[in-house]
Amino acid sequence: MLPIDVSAFWPLSRPLLHQMLEDRCSDRFVCERIWERLGYDSGEAGWRAGVRTPPDWAEAFPLGPEVIALRPASVRLTRSIAKPHKQLLKQQLAFSGYRIGELYPRRTRRATAVNWLLAWLADRGEPLAEQGPMAPELSPPENPVQGHPGDLPVS
């Protein structure tokens, strides 16, 4: 596997991950943070599997998988989190989950994405930064099932 140049990645920080959990940025922004870490390359034709993309991901998803909109991509992301890292949302972000009235597939998949990002840091022995750049700020969507304008429908 080729080394990864993480300096080109959007920096992860505690406030950014909370922003993702609180549904205050687009699903696309969340997906892009996953894709860059999975080795997908961004270009004019969109995000495509690159030489650093794990072969099982590249084969299943030659294009950057919509890990929030598509259940198969979300399931694969969940299964790729090592067992010792399954509780990082609780341990590092004090996230106890969504309340019953807030349980929507989009939000639970966002939680999976954030947990995966925390696991990615943990696998590299990298700490979670206390500050960093934020995503373009959006208000939480009025209809959390549909998400923000431009978010893909959840299947």
N, C-alpha and C positions, 0 to 999 in steps of 0.2 A: 504494500500500500504506500502511495506517495505521501510525503509529509504535507500537512495542511498549514497554509499561511493564515492564521487566525487574525492577523492584523487587518485584513480586509473585511472581517465580519462586523456587523453592527454589534457594539458592546452590550453585554447583558448586565443589568443592574437590578437591585431590589425594587426600586420605583418602577422600572420598565415592566418587570414581571407582574407587579401589582396592577399596573395599567392594563396588561393583557387579561388578567383574571377578572378585573372589574369591567371588561368589555368596553374600554375607552379607546380602542384602536381597531382598525379593520382586521378582518380575518386574513386578508392577503398579507398584511404586515407580519402577522404571527407566522403564517406559512413560510414567508421568505426567511425568517430567522431560523427555521428548521432546515429549509432547503440548502441554505449556504453551508450549514454545518454537516449536512449529509453529502456534500460535494457536488450539488447541482450547480451548473454554470448558468449565469444570467446573460442573455443576449437578445438580439432583435427578435428571435423566434420564441422568446420566453425562456423559462428555466428548463434546462435539459440535463439529464444524467451526464456526469463528467467522469474523468478517469479516477477521481477520488470517491465517487459514489459507490457505496457497498454494492456488490453484484446483485444481491437479492433485491435491493431497492431498485436498482437500474432496470432489472428484468421486469419486475412487477409494475414499475412506474417510470417509463422512459422520460416523461415530463414531470416536473415538480408536482407531487401529489397534493391535492387539496385536503390536508389532514383534518380540517374542520368540517368541510362540506361532505366529504366522502367517507362513509363508514369503513370500507376496507383499509383505507389509508390510516384512519384513526386507530383501528384495531392493530395494524402492524406497528404503529408508533407505540401503542401501549405495550405490546409484547416485546418490543425492543428495549424497554427499560429494565435494567438488571434488578433482581429482587432486592438487593441491599439499598437500592435507590427509590423504591416505590413510595416511601413516606417522606420524601424531601419537601413536598409542599407543606406538610405539617411542621416538619423540623426546621426548615429554613425561612418559611414565610408565615408561619403560624396560621396557615389556611386550614380551616376545619370543614371546608366544603360549602356548598350552596344550600340554602334553606329549601324546603319542599316547594314553595312557590317559585323558586328560581331555577329549578332543575329542568334544563332544556338541553337537547343534544349539543347545540352550539357551545354552550357554556361548559358542559362537562368535557367536551373535546378540547376546549381552550385550556382547561385545567390539566388535561393529559399533555398538551403541548408544552405548557410551562414546566410540568414535572419532568418531561423529556429534556428540556433545556437545562434544568438543574442537574439532571443525571449526566448530561453531556459535560458540564463543568466538573462534576464530581469525578467522572472517569478520567479526567485530565489533571485532577488535583488542583484545579483552579478555584479560588474563592469567588463568591458572588460579590460584585462591587456594590458599594453603598450609594453611589451616584453614577450617573451616566446620561447619555442622550435619550430622549423619550421619542416615542412614535408620534406622528401627527395626532393631536388630541381630538377625540370625538366624544360626544355625549353618549352615555349608554343608549342603545337603541330603544325606541318606544315599544317595538315588538321584538323581544329577544329571540323569538323563533325565526323571524326573517333576518334579523341582524341589521347591519348598517347598509346604506345605499351602496351597491356594488358588491356586497358579500354574496357568495353563491348560495343557492338553496341547499339545505342539509338533506342528505339522503341516508 
